[in-house]
């Protein structure tokens, strides 16, 4: 389901999104599941290709995973107790008071939050949990990181959508009209070779916009700059992202 308010930055690159987007730590799932009134049903809105959805399925009996992009849903990771649907976050189609947990991972900055929050309040059970999750700017171990930060903050900075600022500040300036819960500090971690890192950069909306504007993909020049520093491109390096959350309790009894 799509409408004029759906900002589609990812459908044309859903295969790359499925392959190169990082996963979330298992500790995140445990933190959220343990806060919930029960672990019967979770709704993962703006699920993309299901990176978080399949992890939620390890703790919840059923996971409903929705995205406005049918192309993303088509490439989603499969799991028996994950039910994927093409739907807007503010129109889930679920019954009243039927969900223990609602998550939005790396997508809340694209949503029309007022109607979304109204939908959350409708479908949430008493004392259910809402979690807005975002991971910040990537870091790579060693000298490579200097060029990565230059690429992000200087080379392609002007090509990021305005909504990206919400990711950089960990969603702290988004409205959040629920009883907020403090959660442990977590980070995402991966071990990638150079090809995987460049593949991840190519999922960025700013890289897509820069490529269209410049007529050349800026990651090609970046890769050439990184090769002398990286060494053997098949060597894996530690990649990290700071993980931020706004977590709240809905329909408090």
C-alpha positions as CSV (number, residue, x, y, z in Angstrom):
1,X,0.0,0.0,0.0
2,X,1.4,3.3,-1.0
3,X,0.3,6.9,-1.1
4,X,1.6,10.4,-1.9
5,X,3.1,10.7,1.5
6,X,5.3,7.7,1.1
7,X,8.9,8.8,0.5
8,X,10.4,5.8,-1.4
9,X,14.2,6.0,-1.2
10,X,14.8,2.2,-1.2
11,X,12.5,0.2,-3.5
12,X,14.7,0.3,-6.5
13,X,17.6,-1.0,-4.5
14,X,15.8,-3.6,-2.3
15,X,18.2,-6.5,-3.3
16,X,21.2,-4.5,-2.1
17,X,19.4,-3.5,1.0
18,X,18.7,-7.2,1.8
19,X,22.3,-8.1,1.2
20,X,24.3,-5.3,2.7
21,X,22.3,-3.8,5.6
22,X,23.6,-4.7,9.0
23,X,21.7,-6.8,11.5
24,X,20.8,-5.9,15.1
25,X,22.3,-7.4,18.3
26,X,20.3,-10.2,20.0
27,X,20.6,-8.1,23.2
28,X,18.2,-5.6,21.7
29,X,15.5,-8.2,21.2
30,X,15.9,-9.4,24.7
31,X,15.6,-5.9,26.2
32,X,12.4,-5.2,24.3
33,X,10.8,-8.6,24.8
34,X,11.4,-8.6,28.5
35,X,9.6,-5.2,28.8
36,X,6.5,-6.5,27.1
37,X,3.3,-7.7,28.9
38,X,3.6,-11.0,26.9
39,X,5.5,-12.3,23.8
40,X,2.5,-13.2,21.7
41,X,2.6,-10.7,18.8
42,X,5.1,-8.0,17.6
43,X,4.5,-5.6,14.8
44,X,7.6,-4.4,12.9
45,X,6.7,-1.3,10.9
46,X,8.8,-0.1,8.0
47,X,10.5,-3.5,8.2
48,X,12.4,-3.1,4.9
49,X,13.7,-6.6,4.1
50,X,13.1,-7.9,7.6
51,X,16.5,-7.5,9.4
52,X,14.8,-6.9,12.7
53,X,11.6,-8.9,12.0
54,X,13.3,-12.3,11.8
55,X,15.2,-11.6,15.1
56,X,11.9,-10.6,16.9
57,X,10.6,-14.0,15.8
58,X,13.0,-15.7,18.2
59,X,11.1,-14.2,21.1
60,X,7.6,-13.7,19.9
61,X,5.1,-16.3,18.8
62,X,4.0,-14.2,15.8
63,X,5.6,-11.2,14.1
64,X,3.7,-9.0,11.6
65,X,6.2,-7.1,9.5
66,X,4.9,-4.3,7.3
67,X,6.5,-1.9,4.8
68,X,5.0,0.6,2.3
69,X,7.3,-0.8,-0.4
70,X,6.2,-4.0,-2.0
71,X,9.7,-4.3,-3.5
72,X,11.2,-4.5,0.0
73,X,8.7,-7.0,1.1
74,X,9.4,-9.2,-1.9
75,X,13.1,-9.4,-0.9
76,X,12.4,-9.9,2.8
77,X,14.1,-12.6,4.9
78,X,11.7,-15.5,5.4
79,X,10.8,-17.1,8.7
80,X,7.9,-19.3,9.5
81,X,6.4,-17.1,12.2
82,X,7.0,-13.8,10.4
83,X,4.0,-12.6,8.3
84,X,5.0,-9.8,5.8
85,X,2.4,-7.3,4.5
86,X,2.6,-4.3,2.3
87,X,1.0,-1.6,4.4
88,X,1.6,1.9,5.7
89,X,2.7,2.2,9.3
90,X,-0.4,4.3,10.2
91,X,-2.8,1.7,8.7
92,X,-1.7,-1.7,9.9
93,X,-5.0,-3.4,9.5
94,X,-4.6,-5.2,12.8
95,X,-7.3,-5.6,15.5
96,X,-7.6,-3.3,18.5
97,X,-5.5,-4.2,21.5
98,X,-3.8,-7.1,19.7
99,X,-0.1,-6.3,19.9
100,X,2.5,-6.6,22.7
101,X,5.3,-4.7,20.9
102,X,5.5,-2.2,18.0
103,X,9.0,-1.5,16.5
104,X,10.2,0.9,13.9
105,X,13.8,0.3,13.0
106,X,15.7,2.9,10.9
107,X,12.4,4.2,9.5
108,X,10.6,6.4,12.1
109,X,12.1,9.6,10.5
110,X,10.1,8.7,7.3
111,X,6.7,8.3,9.1
112,X,3.8,10.7,9.5
113,X,4.1,10.3,13.3
114,X,0.8,11.8,14.5
115,X,-1.4,9.2,12.7
116,X,1.2,6.5,13.4
117,X,1.0,7.1,17.1
118,X,-2.8,7.0,17.0
119,X,-2.6,3.7,15.3
120,X,-0.1,2.4,17.9
121,X,-2.5,3.4,20.7
122,X,-5.3,1.6,18.9
123,X,-3.6,-1.8,18.3
124,X,-1.5,-1.9,21.5
125,X,-2.5,-4.1,24.4
126,X,-2.5,-2.6,27.9
127,X,1.2,-1.8,28.9
128,X,2.5,-2.7,25.4
129,X,5.8,-1.4,24.2
130,X,6.7,1.0,21.4
131,X,10.3,1.2,20.3
132,X,11.8,3.6,17.7
133,X,15.2,2.3,16.9
134,X,18.0,3.9,14.9
135,X,21.7,3.3,14.3
136,X,24.0,6.3,13.7
137,X,27.0,6.9,11.6
138,X,29.2,3.9,10.8
139,X,32.7,3.6,12.1
140,X,35.5,1.3,10.8
141,X,38.5,0.2,12.8
142,X,41.8,1.8,12.2
143,X,42.9,4.5,9.7
144,X,40.1,3.6,7.3
145,X,37.7,5.4,9.5
146,X,39.1,8.8,8.7
147,X,38.2,8.5,5.1
148,X,34.8,7.0,5.9
149,X,33.9,10.0,8.1
150,X,35.2,12.4,5.4
151,X,33.0,10.6,2.8
152,X,29.9,10.8,5.1
153,X,30.3,14.3,6.5
154,X,32.0,16.1,3.5
155,X,31.9,14.2,0.2
156,X,28.2,13.3,0.1
157,X,26.8,15.4,3.0
158,X,24.7,17.7,0.8
159,X,22.9,14.7,-0.8
160,X,21.3,13.4,2.4
161,X,17.5,14.0,2.8
162,X,16.6,16.4,5.5
163,X,15.2,13.6,7.6
164,X,18.7,12.2,8.1
165,X,19.3,14.7,10.9
166,X,17.0,12.6,13.1
167,X,19.2,9.6,12.7
168,X,22.3,11.5,13.6
169,X,20.8,12.7,16.8
170,X,19.3,9.4,17.8
171,X,15.7,10.4,17.3
172,X,15.9,12.7,20.4
173,X,14.0,15.5,18.8
174,X,11.1,13.4,17.5
175,X,7.9,13.8,19.4
176,X,7.2,10.8,21.6
177,X,4.0,11.1,23.6
178,X,4.4,7.9,25.6
179,X,5.7,7.0,29.1
180,X,9.4,6.7,28.2
181,X,11.6,3.9,29.5
182,X,15.4,4.2,29.7
183,X,17.3,1.2,28.1
184,X,20.9,0.0,28.2
185,X,23.4,1.4,25.7
186,X,23.9,-0.9,22.8
187,X,25.8,-1.0,19.5
188,X,25.7,-2.8,16.3
189,X,28.7,-4.7,15.2
190,X,29.8,-6.5,12.0
191,X,32.9,-7.9,10.4
192,X,33.1,-7.0,6.8
193,X,35.6,-7.0,4.0
194,X,35.9,-4.0,1.6
195,X,33.3,-5.2,-0.8
196,X,30.7,-5.6,1.9
197,X,31.4,-2.1,3.2
198,X,31.1,-0.5,-0.2
199,X,27.9,-2.5,-0.8
200,X,26.5,-1.0,2.4
201,X,27.4,2.5,1.3
202,X,25.6,1.8,-1.9
203,X,22.3,1.3,0.0
204,X,22.5,4.9,1.3
205,X,20.0,7.4,-0.1
206,X,22.7,10.0,-0.3
207,X,24.9,7.8,-2.5
208,X,21.9,7.2,-4.8
209,X,21.2,10.9,-5.0
210,X,24.8,11.8,-5.6
211,X,25.1,9.2,-8.4
212,X,22.1,10.6,-10.1
213,X,23.3,14.2,-9.8
214,X,27.0,13.6,-10.7
215,X,26.6,10.8,-13.3
216,X,29.1,8.7,-11.4
217,X,28.9,6.7,-8.2
218,X,31.0,8.4,-5.5
219,X,31.8,5.1,-3.9
220,X,34.1,4.2,-6.8
221,X,36.5,6.9,-5.9
222,X,36.2,6.1,-2.2
223,X,37.1,2.5,-2.9
224,X,40.3,3.5,-4.7
225,X,41.2,5.7,-1.8
226,X,40.6,3.0,0.7
227,X,42.5,0.2,-1.0
228,X,46.0,1.3,0.0
229,X,45.0,1.6,3.6
230,X,42.8,-1.5,3.8
231,X,45.4,-3.9,2.5
232,X,44.0,-7.2,1.2
233,X,40.4,-6.2,0.3
234,X,39.3,-9.7,1.5
235,X,40.5,-8.9,5.0
236,X,37.6,-8.2,7.3
237,X,37.5,-5.3,9.7
238,X,35.4,-4.4,12.7
239,X,32.4,-2.2,11.7
240,X,30.3,-0.5,14.5
241,X,27.3,1.7,14.7
242,X,25.9,3.4,17.8
243,X,22.4,2.2,18.5
244,X,19.8,4.7,19.8
245,X,16.2,4.0,21.0
246,X,13.1,5.8,22.1
247,X,11.2,3.2,24.1
248,X,7.8,3.8,25.7
249,X,4.9,2.1,27.4
250,X,1.5,2.4,25.6
251,X,-2.0,2.3,27.2
252,X,-0.6,2.2,30.7
253,X,-2.9,0.6,33.1
